[in-house]
Amino acid sequence: MFLFFPLSEFWRTLLASIIGLLTLAGIMTRPFRWSEARIAMIGAGTLLLLGLIRPADAVRTLLRDWNTFLFFLGMMGLSALAETAGLFDWLAAQAARFAKQSAARLFLNVFLLGTLITMIFSNDATALILTPVVYVLVTRLRLPVLPYLFACTFIADSASFLLPISNPINVIIISRFPLDLLTFLRLLFLPSLVVITLNIGIFYLLYRKQLRGSFEISHLPTAEKAVKHKAYFRYTLWVLALVAPSYVVASAFQFPLSVVAIAGGLLLLAGALFWKRVTLLEAGKGISWPIFGFIAGMFVVVRAIEDTGLTHKLGKLLLHLSRGTSFGAVMVGTFGSALGTNLINNVPMAVVMNSSLGSIQHAAPAIRNGFVAATMFGCDLGPNLTTVGSLATILWLLILRQRDVDVSGLDYFKVGVMVTPLMLLAGAITIWLCL
């Protein structure tokens, strides 16, 4: 039963704002060790219960963003099933062999491997799947683990705007503000290369003393041992060889990327079932189901705040701060989004910015595209500053703790603050030059 109190506009705005702020604060602090999904769902449920958003409006909001939900599902399925085939272990073993016993070259190869996986599978796959693979690899090779583990989490974000599929945040924003593939690449591909190059260069300076050594290749198992079933492995490669260009074609024609992701996931699932590599229950366990509750809750919370007109006012403020210039739009969009991701996480920040940018729809194309590209850039790269910026980074920390590698939030920040502001600035300037 939903309660629809005859509240004045002032009280509706005040209550919705308070609940929205409490929800965001809860996501940041996680009281009682509640998950982000539970907090977001409680916030959305409270708004529905108090009648601050009607159930029909909430349903319409979720249906409107079907592409986002299905993309998350498809990408998680693709990543989990590719891991089942042993693809990531095989790639890591190849990276080690191409390093030719050099710790420094292996460090570069981890960055390049992370870039490839991020570009095709999204940043979550790099942070969550590559991290344990690289940990096992470097411990077997008796190398210092932290430089390589930091490479995994940082490149996951630094390479996450190479393509629209490289970060689910891109899909959230593009679903509301479509950019054709050529415009996306024109605005973000070169900044991606600039940021990746900076990330690698600065990390080499930071860890140069730890990367002087070499390793014995004999400590590694052969790449063939990573392949658990040759037929399914070859089938996985063929499916991915089909999916990767399909993403590019879909982006070029502004076809929903989720359809490609779901189709690829279903093809891999069919192969895994045929060769009895997984059961349906095991495949389901490879999906992080709470993320859907988290995203759904945030969509509803932001929709309720949007109905009060607050996000529209925020959009007007952003436009004012940009002073009506493309340079201002890029700088405000980049650093505003990056700051927000480190306060409330990048998923809710992307949803808030989506709503706020509705007020710039009629701005000049350079300003509008500048804000949209900069918002993706800030939300994608901003989480490299702290551990709370994205769920992937939080899970990266949990993976490390399970292996008795302790990286505190302060330790992470000390690394992030040396590289992230510079990458944000360099990338933002490059976006502006590409407008």
C-alpha positions as CSV (number, residue, x, y, z in Angstrom):
1,M,0.0,0.0,0.0
2,F,1.4,3.4,-1.0
3,L,0.6,6.5,0.9
4,F,-0.2,9.7,-1.1
5,F,-0.2,12.5,1.4
6,P,-1.6,15.9,0.3
7,L,1.8,17.6,0.7
8,S,2.7,21.0,-0.7
9,E,5.3,21.3,-3.3
10,F,7.8,22.6,-0.8
11,W,7.4,19.6,1.5
12,R,7.5,17.1,-1.4
13,T,10.8,18.7,-2.6
14,L,12.2,18.7,0.9
15,L,11.3,15.1,1.7
16,A,12.5,13.8,-1.6
17,S,15.7,15.7,-1.2
18,I,16.3,14.4,2.3
19,I,15.6,10.8,1.3
20,G,17.9,11.2,-1.7
21,L,20.7,12.6,0.3
22,L,20.4,10.0,3.0
23,T,20.4,7.3,0.3
24,L,23.6,8.7,-1.2
25,A,25.2,9.1,2.2
26,G,24.3,5.5,3.0
27,I,25.9,4.3,-0.1
28,M,29.1,6.1,0.8
29,T,29.2,5.0,4.4
30,R,27.4,1.6,4.3
31,P,25.9,1.6,7.8
32,F,25.5,-1.8,9.5
33,R,27.6,-3.2,6.6
34,W,24.5,-3.0,4.4
35,S,25.2,-3.5,0.7
36,E,24.9,-0.6,-1.7
37,A,22.0,-2.4,-3.4
38,R,20.0,-2.7,-0.1
39,I,20.5,1.0,0.7
40,A,19.4,2.1,-2.8
41,M,16.3,-0.2,-2.7
42,I,15.4,1.1,0.8
43,G,15.6,4.7,-0.5
44,A,13.5,3.9,-3.5
45,G,11.0,2.0,-1.4
46,T,10.6,4.8,1.0
47,L,9.9,7.3,-1.8
48,L,7.3,4.9,-3.2
49,L,5.7,4.3,0.3
50,L,5.4,8.1,1.0
51,G,3.9,8.7,-2.5
52,L,6.8,11.0,-3.5
53,I,7.0,9.0,-6.7
54,R,4.1,7.1,-8.2
55,P,4.6,3.3,-9.0
56,A,3.7,3.9,-12.6
57,D,6.4,6.6,-12.9
58,A,9.0,4.3,-11.3
59,V,8.1,1.4,-13.7
60,R,8.3,3.7,-16.7
61,T,11.7,4.9,-15.5
62,L,13.1,1.4,-15.2
63,L,11.6,0.3,-18.5
64,R,13.1,3.3,-20.2
65,D,16.6,2.2,-19.1
66,W,16.2,-1.5,-20.2
67,N,19.3,-1.2,-22.4
68,T,21.4,-0.5,-19.3
69,F,20.1,-3.5,-17.3
70,L,20.5,-6.0,-20.2
71,F,24.0,-4.6,-21.0
72,F,25.1,-5.4,-17.4
73,L,23.6,-8.8,-17.7
74,G,25.2,-9.6,-21.0
75,M,28.7,-8.3,-20.1
76,M,28.8,-10.2,-16.8
77,G,27.7,-13.3,-18.6
78,L,30.3,-12.9,-21.3
79,S,33.1,-12.3,-18.8
80,A,32.2,-15.2,-16.5
81,L,31.9,-17.7,-19.3
82,A,35.1,-16.5,-21.0
83,E,36.8,-17.1,-17.6
84,T,35.3,-20.6,-17.5
85,A,37.0,-21.3,-20.8
86,G,40.4,-20.3,-19.3
87,L,40.7,-17.3,-21.6
88,F,42.1,-14.8,-19.0
89,D,44.6,-17.4,-17.6
90,W,45.8,-18.1,-21.1
91,L,46.2,-14.4,-21.9
92,A,48.1,-13.8,-18.7
93,A,50.5,-16.7,-19.5
94,Q,51.1,-15.3,-22.9
95,A,51.8,-11.8,-21.5
96,A,54.4,-13.4,-19.2
97,R,56.1,-15.2,-22.1
98,F,56.2,-12.1,-24.3
99,A,57.9,-10.3,-21.4
100,K,61.0,-12.4,-22.0
101,Q,61.9,-12.6,-18.3
102,S,61.8,-8.9,-17.7
103,A,59.7,-7.6,-14.8
104,A,59.4,-4.2,-16.5
105,R,58.1,-5.7,-19.7
106,L,55.7,-7.8,-17.8
107,F,54.4,-4.7,-16.1
108,L,53.8,-3.1,-19.5
109,N,52.1,-6.3,-20.7
110,V,49.7,-6.2,-17.8
111,F,48.7,-2.7,-18.8
112,L,48.3,-3.8,-22.4
113,L,46.3,-6.9,-21.4
114,G,44.1,-4.8,-19.1
115,T,43.5,-2.3,-21.9
116,L,42.4,-5.2,-24.3
117,I,40.1,-6.8,-21.7
118,T,38.6,-3.4,-20.7
119,M,38.0,-2.4,-24.3
120,I,36.1,-5.7,-25.1
121,F,34.7,-6.9,-21.8
122,S,34.4,-3.6,-19.8
123,N,36.4,-2.3,-16.8
124,D,34.6,-4.6,-14.3
125,A,36.0,-7.6,-16.0
126,T,39.5,-6.2,-15.8
127,A,39.3,-5.3,-12.1
128,L,37.4,-8.4,-11.0
129,I,38.8,-11.2,-13.2
130,L,42.2,-10.1,-14.3
131,T,43.3,-9.1,-10.7
132,P,43.3,-12.7,-9.3
133,V,44.9,-14.0,-12.5
134,V,47.7,-11.5,-12.3
135,Y,48.1,-12.1,-8.5
136,V,48.7,-15.8,-9.1
137,L,51.0,-15.0,-12.0
138,V,53.3,-12.6,-10.2
139,T,53.4,-14.7,-7.0
140,R,54.5,-17.7,-9.0
141,L,57.2,-15.6,-10.6
142,R,58.2,-14.3,-7.2
143,L,57.8,-10.6,-8.2
144,P,56.5,-7.8,-6.0
145,V,52.7,-8.0,-6.3
146,L,51.5,-4.4,-5.5
147,P,52.7,-2.7,-8.7
148,Y,51.0,-5.3,-10.9
149,L,47.8,-5.3,-8.8
150,F,47.6,-1.5,-8.9
151,A,48.1,-1.7,-12.7
152,C,45.0,-3.9,-12.9
153,T,42.6,-1.6,-11.1
154,F,44.0,1.7,-12.6
155,I,44.0,0.5,-16.2
156,A,40.4,-0.8,-15.7
157,D,39.3,2.9,-15.5
158,S,42.0,4.5,-17.6
159,A,41.0,2.5,-20.6
160,S,37.2,2.5,-20.0
161,F,36.3,5.1,-22.5
162,L,38.1,3.6,-25.6
163,L,34.7,2.3,-26.8
164,P,31.1,2.7,-25.6
165,I,31.1,-0.8,-24.3
166,S,34.3,-0.4,-22.2
167,N,32.4,0.9,-19.2
168,P,28.7,0.4,-18.3
169,I,28.7,4.1,-17.2
170,N,29.1,4.9,-20.9
171,V,25.9,2.9,-21.7
172,I,24.0,4.6,-18.9
173,I,24.8,8.0,-20.4
174,I,24.6,7.2,-24.1
175,S,21.2,5.6,-23.5
176,R,19.9,9.1,-22.5
177,F,22.2,11.2,-24.7
178,P,23.0,9.1,-27.9
179,L,26.4,9.7,-29.5
180,D,27.1,8.0,-32.8
181,L,30.3,5.9,-32.9
182,L,32.3,8.4,-34.9
183,T,31.5,11.3,-32.5
184,F,32.3,9.1,-29.5
185,L,35.7,8.1,-31.0
186,R,36.4,11.6,-32.1
187,L,35.8,13.0,-28.6
188,L,37.1,10.2,-26.4
189,F,39.5,7.8,-28.2
190,L,42.5,10.2,-28.3
191,P,42.0,11.2,-24.7
192,S,42.0,7.5,-23.8
193,L,45.4,7.1,-25.4
194,V,46.7,10.2,-23.7
195,V,45.5,9.0,-20.3
196,I,46.7,5.4,-20.8
197,T,50.1,6.6,-21.8
198,L,50.3,8.9,-18.7
199,N,49.1,6.1,-16.4
200,I,51.8,3.8,-17.7
201,G,54.6,6.4,-17.6
202,I,53.8,7.7,-14.1
203,F,53.5,4.1,-12.7
204,Y,56.9,3.2,-14.2
205,L,58.4,6.2,-12.3
206,L,56.6,5.3,-9.1
207,Y,57.6,1.6,-9.2
208,R,60.9,1.8,-11.1
209,K,62.9,0.2,-8.2
210,Q,60.6,-2.7,-7.9
211,L,60.6,-3.4,-11.7
212,R,64.3,-3.8,-12.2
213,G,64.4,-7.5,-11.7
214,S,63.7,-10.5,-13.8
215,F,61.9,-13.8,-13.4
216,E,62.3,-17.4,-14.4
217,I,59.8,-18.5,-17.0
218,S,60.2,-22.1,-15.7
219,H,58.1,-21.1,-12.7
220,L,55.0,-20.8,-15.0
221,P,52.8,-23.6,-16.2
222,T,52.5,-23.7,-20.0
223,A,49.7,-21.6,-21.6
224,E,48.1,-24.9,-22.8
225,K,47.4,-25.8,-19.1
226,A,45.2,-22.7,-18.8
227,V,42.9,-24.1,-21.4
228,K,40.5,-26.5,-19.6
229,H,38.7,-27.7,-22.7
230,K,40.2,-27.1,-26.1
231,A,37.0,-27.3,-28.1
232,Y,35.1,-24.8,-25.8
233,F,38.2,-22.6,-25.7
234,R,38.3,-22.4,-29.5
235,Y,34.5,-21.8,-29.6
236,T,34.9,-19.0,-27.1
237,L,37.5,-17.3,-29.3
238,W,35.2,-17.6,-32.4
239,V,32.3,-16.1,-30.5
240,L,34.3,-13.2,-29.2
241,A,35.7,-12.6,-32.7
242,L,32.1,-12.2,-33.8
243,V,31.0,-10.1,-30.8
244,A,33.8,-7.6,-30.9
245,P,33.1,-6.2,-34.4
246,S,29.4,-6.5,-33.8
247,Y,29.8,-4.0,-31.0
248,V,31.5,-1.6,-33.4
249,V,28.8,-2.0,-36.0
250,A,26.0,-1.7,-33.4
251,S,27.6,1.5,-32.1
252,A,28.0,2.9,-35.6
253,F,24.2,2.4,-36.2
254,Q,23.2,3.3,-32.7
255,F,21.8,-0.2,-32.2
256,P,21.3,-1.2,-28.6
257,L,24.6,-2.6,-27.3
258,S,22.8,-4.8,-24.8
259,V,21.4,-6.9,-27.6
260,V,24.9,-7.7,-28.8
261,A,26.0,-8.5,-25.2
262,I,23.1,-10.7,-24.5
263,A,23.4,-12.6,-27.8
264,G,27.2,-13.1,-27.2
265,G,26.5,-14.3,-23.6
266,L,23.8,-16.8,-24.9
267,L,26.1,-18.2,-27.5
268,L,28.8,-18.8,-24.9
269,L,26.3,-20.3,-22.5
270,A,25.0,-22.6,-25.3
271,G,28.6,-23.8,-25.9
272,A,29.3,-24.2,-22.2
273,L,26.2,-26.3,-21.7
274,F,26.9,-28.4,-24.8
275,W,30.4,-29.2,-23.6
276,K,29.2,-29.5,-20.0
277,R,31.6,-26.8,-18.7
278,V,28.9,-25.3,-16.5
279,T,25.3,-25.8,-15.4
280,L,22.6,-23.2,-15.5
281,L,22.9,-22.8,-11.8
282,E,26.7,-22.3,-12.0
283,A,26.3,-19.8,-14.8
284,G,23.8,-17.9,-12.7
285,K,26.3,-17.7,-9.8
286,G,28.7,-15.9,-12.2
287,I,26.3,-12.9,-12.3
288,S,26.4,-10.2,-9.6
289,W,22.6,-10.0,-9.2
290,P,22.6,-7.2,-6.5
291,I,24.0,-4.7,-9.0
292,F,20.6,-4.7,-10.7
293,G,18.9,-3.7,-7.4
294,F,21.4,-1.0,-6.9
295,I,20.9,0.5,-10.3
296,A,17.1,0.2,-10.2
297,G,17.0,1.8,-6.8
298,M,19.2,4.7,-7.9
299,F,17.1,5.3,-11.1
300,V,14.0,5.6,-8.9
301,V,15.6,7.8,-6.3
302,V,17.0,10.2,-9.0
303,R,13.7,10.2,-10.8
304,A,11.9,11.3,-7.6
305,I,14.5,14.1,-7.2
306,E,14.2,15.0,-10.9
307,D,10.4,15.5,-10.4
308,T,11.1,18.2,-7.8
309,G,13.1,20.2,-10.3
310,L,16.4,20.0,-8.3
311,T,18.4,18.2,-11.0
312,H,17.2,20.7,-13.6
313,K,18.5,23.5,-11.4
314,L,21.8,21.6,-11.0
315,G,22.0,21.4,-14.8
316,K,21.4,25.2,-15.0
317,L,24.1,25.7,-12.4
318,L,26.6,23.6,-14.4
319,L,25.7,25.5,-17.6
320,H,26.3,28.8,-15.7
321,L,29.6,27.6,-14.3
322,S,30.7,26.7,-17.8
323,R,30.1,30.3,-18.8
324,G,28.6,29.1,-22.0
325,T,31.9,27.9,-23.5
326,S,33.0,24.5,-24.7
327,F,36.1,24.7,-22.6
328,G,34.1,25.5,-19.5
329,A,31.6,22.7,-20.3
330,V,34.5,20.1,-20.6
331,M,36.2,21.3,-17.4
332,V,33.0,21.5,-15.3
333,G,31.7,18.2,-16.6
334,T,35.0,16.4,-16.0
335,F,35.9,17.7,-12.5
336,G,32.3,17.9,-11.3
337,S,31.7,14.3,-12.3
338,A,35.0,13.1,-10.9
339,L,34.4,14.8,-7.6
340,G,30.9,13.3,-7.4
341,T,32.1,9.8,-8.1
342,N,34.4,9.9,-5.1
343,L,31.6,11.2,-2.9
344,I,28.7,8.9,-3.9
345,N,30.1,6.3,-6.4
346,N,30.2,6.6,-10.1
347,V,26.9,4.8,-10.9
348,P,24.6,7.2,-8.9
349,M,26.7,10.1,-10.1
350,A,26.2,9.1,-13.7
351,V,22.4,8.9,-13.1
352,V,22.3,12.3,-11.4
353,M,24.3,13.9,-14.2
354,N,22.0,12.2,-16.8
355,S,19.1,13.9,-15.2
356,S,20.9,17.3,-14.8
357,L,22.1,17.4,-18.3
358,G,18.5,17.3,-19.6
359,S,18.5,21.1,-19.1
360,I,21.4,21.6,-21.7
361,Q,19.6,19.7,-24.5
362,H,19.1,23.0,-26.4
363,A,22.6,24.3,-25.8
364,A,25.1,24.7,-28.7
365,P,26.3,21.3,-30.0
366,A,29.9,21.9,-28.9
367,I,28.7,22.7,-25.3
368,R,26.2,19.8,-25.2
369,N,28.7,17.2,-26.6
370,G,31.4,18.6,-24.4
371,F,29.3,18.1,-21.3
372,V,28.2,14.6,-22.3
373,A,31.8,13.4,-23.2
374,A,33.3,15.1,-20.1
375,T,30.6,13.4,-17.9
376,M,31.5,10.0,-19.2
377,F,35.2,10.8,-18.9
378,G,34.9,12.1,-15.3
379,C,32.7,9.2,-14.1
380,D,34.9,6.6,-15.8
381,L,38.3,8.0,-14.7
382,G,37.4,9.8,-11.4
383,P,37.2,6.5,-9.4
384,N,40.9,6.1,-9.7
385,L,41.3,8.7,-7.0
386,T,39.8,6.8,-4.0
387,T,38.5,3.3,-3.2
388,V,34.9,4.4,-3.0
389,G,34.5,5.7,-6.5
390,S,33.3,2.5,-8.1
391,L,32.0,-0.9,-7.1
392,A,34.8,-2.5,-9.1
393,T,37.5,-0.9,-7.0
394,I,35.7,-1.9,-3.8
395,L,35.6,-5.5,-5.0
396,W,39.2,-5.3,-6.1
397,L,40.1,-4.5,-2.5
398,L,38.1,-7.5,-1.3
399,I,39.9,-9.8,-3.7
400,L,43.2,-8.5,-2.3
401,R,42.1,-9.0,1.3
402,Q,41.1,-12.6,0.5
403,R,44.7,-13.1,-0.5
404,D,46.2,-11.3,2.6
405,V,47.2,-8.3,0.6
406,D,46.2,-5.2,2.6
407,V,45.7,-1.9,0.8
408,S,44.1,0.7,2.9
409,G,42.0,3.6,1.6
410,L,44.9,5.9,2.4
411,D,47.4,3.8,0.6
412,Y,45.2,3.8,-2.5
413,F,44.7,7.6,-2.3
414,K,48.4,8.2,-2.1
415,V,48.8,6.5,-5.4
416,G,45.6,7.9,-6.9
417,V,46.4,11.5,-6.0
418,M,49.7,11.4,-7.8
419,V,48.3,10.2,-11.1
420,T,44.5,10.9,-11.4
421,P,44.3,14.7,-11.3
422,L,47.0,14.9,-14.0
423,M,45.2,12.4,-16.1
424,L,41.9,14.2,-15.7
425,L,43.4,17.5,-16.7
426,A,45.3,16.1,-19.7
427,G,42.3,14.1,-20.9
428,A,39.9,17.1,-20.4
429,I,42.1,19.4,-22.5
430,T,42.3,16.7,-25.2
431,I,38.5,16.3,-25.3
432,W,38.2,20.1,-25.6
433,L,40.7,20.1,-28.5
434,C,38.8,17.3,-30.2
435,L,35.4,19.2,-30.0
